Amino acid sequence: MKTQEKRFGYGRVKYHKESDFPCEIDYNGCHWHRTPYGYTFRETGMENYLYETYDREEDLRLYVDAAGNIWDEKEHGIL
C-alpha cells in the first residue's frame, strides 16, 4: 500500500490554481487534455481535475490532483 503522501488526494500541493495544472499530459499511451471540470476531495480539501482523451475506446477517465498524483480509471477503477 502506498504511503498517504503518495496516494491520490494526498501529498504536497504543487498546483495551486487551475492554470497551474498541465493543459495536456501523456500517460498510459494516451494524450490527455484538461477539461474545465474541477473537483475537491471533502476529506483533504485537495483540488483535482478531470482529463479526457480520444485515444481510447473505453469511456474511462483520468484525474490529476493538486499534488500531481494521477488516477486512471483503467488502472485503478472508477473514482
KEKE-3310 file (N, C-alpha, C; in steps of 0.2 Angstrom, whole numbers, plus 5000, padded with zeros to 4 digits):
npx = (5004:5002:5011:5002:5006:5008:4997:4982:4975:4981:4996:5010:5005:5007:5001:4992:4981:4969:4975:4988:4988:4993:4989:4989:4994:5004:5000:5000:5000:4992:4986:4981:4969:4966:4950:4937:4932:4933:4936:4934:4941:4932:4938:4951:4952:4958:4961:4956:4957:4948:4953:4953:4953:4955:4960:4957:4945:4937:4926:4933:4940:4953:4961:4969:4977:4981:4993:5000:4997:4991:4975:4970:4956:4956:4967:4965:4952:4934:4933)
npy = (4994:5011:5025:5038:5050:5048:5044:5046:5062:5066:5073:5084:5100:5106:5112:5126:5133:5132:5136:5131:5118:5105:5108:5098:5081:5066:5050:5033:5028:5037:5053:5066:5079:5093:5096:5108:5104:5103:5096:5094:5085:5080:5075:5079:5092:5094:5099:5093:5088:5084:5074:5071:5060:5055:5044:5032:5018:5014:5023:5029:5038:5050:5058:5071:5076:5090:5088:5082:5068:5054:5048:5035:5028:5016:5009:5009:5008:5015:5031)
npz = (5000:4996:5004:5013:5008:4995:4989:4979:4980:4991:4999:4995:4989:4973:4962:4963:4958:4944:4932:4935:4934:4922:4905:4895:4895:4893:4896:4900:4887:4880:4875:4884:4889:4899:4906:4910:4922:4938:4954:4972:4985:4999:5011:5011:5006:4994:4977:4961:4944:4930:4916:4898:4884:4867:4863:4867:4867:4877:4889:4900:4913:4918:4931:4939:4953:4965:4970:4960:4958:4949:4944:4935:4928:4921:4926:4940:4943:4945:4951)
capx = (5000:5006:5010:4997:5009:5009:4990:4978:4971:4986:5003:5012:5002:5011:4996:4988:4975:4968:4980:4994:4988:4995:4984:4990:4999:5004:5000:4997:5000:4986:4987:4975:4968:4962:4943:4935:4929:4937:4933:4938:4940:4930:4942:4958:4951:4963:4958:4959:4954:4946:4956:4949:4957:4951:4965:4954:4939:4933:4924:4936:4943:4959:4961:4976:4976:4985:5000:5002:4996:4986:4971:4967:4951:4958:4971:4963:4944:4931:4935)
capy = (5000:5017:5029:5043:5056:5046:5042:5051:5066:5067:5075:5091:5103:5109:5115:5130:5135:5129:5137:5128:5111:5104:5108:5091:5076:5060:5045:5026:5028:5041:5060:5069:5086:5095:5098:5113:5101:5103:5093:5095:5080:5083:5073:5083:5099:5095:5100:5088:5090:5078:5075:5067:5058:5052:5039:5025:5016:5014:5029:5029:5045:5051:5064:5073:5080:5096:5086:5079:5061:5053:5042:5032:5023:5010:5005:5009:5008:5021:5035)
capz = (5000:4996:5010:5012:5005:4988:4987:4976:4985:4997:4997:4995:4984:4968:4958:4967:4954:4938:4927:4936:4931:4915:4900:4892:4898:4890:4901:4898:4879:4878:4876:4888:4889:4904:4905:4915:4927:4944:4960:4978:4990:5006:5016:5012:5003:4988:4971:4956:4938:4925:4909:4893:4878:4861:4861:4870:4865:4883:4891:4906:4914:4921:4935:4941:4959:4965:4971:4954:4958:4943:4945:4929:4929:4918:4931:4947:4944:4945:4957)
cpx = (5004:5006:5005:4999:5009:5002:4987:4974:4975:4992:5004:5009:5007:5007:4991:4982:4975:4973:4987:4994:4990:4989:4984:4995:4998:5005:4997:4996:4994:4989:4980:4975:4964:4955:4942:4933:4934:4933:4937:4936:4938:4935:4948:4957:4955:4959:4961:4955:4953:4950:4953:4954:4952:4955:4962:4947:4934:4932:4927:4940:4949:4958:4968:4974:4981:4992:5003:5001:4990:4982:4968:4962:4952:4962:4968:4956:4941:4932:4928)
cpy = (5006:5021:5035:5048:5055:5044:5048:5055:5068:5070:5082:5094:5107:5113:5119:5133:5132:5129:5134:5121:5110:5104:5101:5087:5070:5054:5038:5025:5032:5049:5063:5076:5088:5098:5104:5110:5099:5100:5094:5089:5083:5081:5078:5090:5100:5095:5095:5090:5084:5079:5070:5065:5055:5046:5032:5024:5017:5022:5029:5036:5045:5058:5065:5078:5086:5094:5082:5071:5060:5047:5040:5027:5016:5005:5004:5008:5015:5025:5037)
cpz = (5000:5002:5008:5008:4997:4985:4984:4981:4991:4994:4997:4989:4980:4963:4962:4964:4948:4933:4928:4934:4924:4910:4896:4895:4894:4896:4899:4891:4876:4879:4879:4888:4895:4903:4910:4921:4933:4950:4966:4983:4997:5011:5017:5009:4997:4982:4966:4950:4933:4918:4904:4887:4873:4859:4863:4868:4871:4886:4899:4907:4918:4925:4938:4948:4960:4968:4965:4953:4952:4945:4938:4930:4926:4922:4938:4949:4945:4951:4960)
residu = (MET:LYS:THR:GLN:GLU:LYS:ARG:PHE:GLY:TYR:GLY:ARG:VAL:LYS:TYR:HIS:LYS:GLU:SER:ASP:PHE:PRO:CYS:GLU:ILE:ASP:TYR:ASN:GLY:CYS:HIS:TRP:HIS:ARG:THR:PRO:TYR:GLY:TYR:THR:PHE:ARG:GLU:THR:GLY:MET:GLU:ASN:TYR:LEU:TYR:GLU:THR:TYR:ASP:ARG:GLU:GLU:ASP:LEU:ARG:LEU:TYR:VAL:ASP:ALA:ALA:GLY:ASN:ILE:TRP:ASP:GLU:LYS:GLU:HIS:GLY:ILE:LEU)
# end
